[in-house]
Amino acid sequence: MGVVSGHSPDSLDPIDPVALVEEFASGYPFDLDDFQRRGCLALASGQSTLVAAPTGAGKTVVGSSRCGWRSARAARRSTPRR
């Protein structure tokens, strides 16, 4: 199982990627596998990421992390500023 990643112009706000992944991982009742943690870290760092693993290995966890972070960013941006 592995992760291949590259650069993407669509990066997240400047937040500590490791802290972001740790916070995300704490929401699961199991420990993330190494490939999941590495994939999430690449996404949190603003990189395009390809996760290759067998069916049922848990690739969706990596994709879910990005969806959650994008939703959080959108919510912050849509909050009225005073």
C-alpha positions, -999 to 999 in steps of 0.1 A, spaced: 0 0 0 14 34 -8 7 71 -13 20 90 -43 16 128 -40 23 159 -59 18 197 -57 -16 213 -60 -24 250 -63 -55 244 -41 -39 245 -7 -55 247 27 -52 277 50 -18 279 68 -26 254 96 -3 229 111 -10 198 89 1 173 115 -22 188 141 -50 188 115 -45 151 108 -43 143 145 -76 161 152 -92 143 123 -79 109 134 -91 114 169 -127 112 156 -124 76 146 -127 47 171 -96 30 155 -60 41 148 -54 52 112 -31 29 92 2 44 81 -10 49 45 -41 67 57 -21 90 80 3 97 51 -25 104 27 -43 127 51 -10 145 58 -4 150 21 -39 165 16 -36 186 48 -4 200 33 -23 210 1 -9 183 -22 -29 163 -47 -27 127 -35 -33 93 -50 -40 65 -25 -36 29 -38 -48 1 -16 -69 -31 -18 -106 -29 -17 -118 -26 19 -84 -12 32 -99 22 41 -91 46 13 -123 65 19 -110 77 53 -84 97 34 -110 113 10 -133 120 40 -106 140 56 -103 164 27 -141 168 24 -143 177 61 -115 203 59 -130 219 28 -164 222 45 -148 237 75 -130 263 53 -162 271 35 -180 276 68 -153 300 81 -155 320 49 -192 323 49 -194 335 85 -203 372 85 -174 394 97 -180 423 121 
